Amino acid sequence: MRGVRAAGGGRVYLIGAGPGDPELLTLKAARRLAEADVVLLDALVDRGVLAHARAGAAVVDVGKRGGCRSTPQAFIERLMVRLARSGRVVARVKGGDPFVFGRGGEEALALARAGVEFEVVSGLSAGIAAPARAGIPLTHRGVSDGLTLVTAHTHDGREPDWPALARTRTTLVVFMGVTAVERIVAGLLAGGMPDATPAAAIERATWPDERVVRAPLAGFAAAVRRARLASPALLVFGEAAGLGIACPRSVSDRLQAA
Ligand code: SAH
């Protein structure tokens, strides 16, 4: 942890790294990473982002990897406070956007309570980027009145009210929904969402091994299981999910060749 430290005292940058592809990192995130003495990396963050860190920066994996248990949240918060108080510049790098289902809010609160200087650096949420990869314009005019982001994995184990969510007339984007897909589909059908409503699942969006599965609502859970989709994946429900706007093959081949 030696090396030239940026001007100013210890502080923490809560950085969103985007959905996966390290090129989707913002310029601000890259600049903040370059200032860091210590980089705390979440599990879903591609290590390619470390290209922006200083050669001498310490890198700590604080996410779930190789079947190990993830680092407890309270420990991460204490670690950040301790490092910043000792004068270190800390880059806490999280997948997507730090304030979208990333527990970034809890970390910001812990830092604020401890009187530690911090900055939130927004990232591109998978909730926005993954549907785009599948050609789904989330708020297509005349098709969807808006966007609902929801997690299937609530902190107290309670299920979201799927039947109520079926009636919002918005595109519904579900985080952490693969294991619960049967219950989600059943709840949406119970809420009156038509059988034929388009649905899509996007696994590992923006990474080279990204996969997309599409099916009408009634057959969606079976399609997701057949494809053996796993985390990280995002589920999208609503008429916009049926658009699947793609670049014409001839054009994309030409662009790839260029
Ligand atoms: N803060 C993150 C979300 C963290 S919760 C964000 O804004 O994107 C983790 C969940 O996000 C995963 O279980 C999955 O549902 C979704 N997710 C994250 N990265 C993804 C990706 N590249 N492709 C598909 N889903 C992804």
Boltz pocket constraint, residues with backbone or C-beta under 6 A from the ligand:
constraints:
  - pocket:
      binder: B
      contacts: [[A, 18], [A, 19], [A, 20], [A, 44], [A, 94], [A, 95], [A, 96], [A, 97], [A, 98], [A, 99], [A, 100], [A, 101], [A, 102], [A, 124], [A, 125], [A, 126], [A, 127], [A, 130], [A, 174], [A, 175], [A, 176], [A, 177], [A, 202], [A, 203], [A, 204], [A, 205], [A, 206], [A, 207], [A, 231], [A, 232], [A, 233], [A, 234]]
      max_distance: 6.0
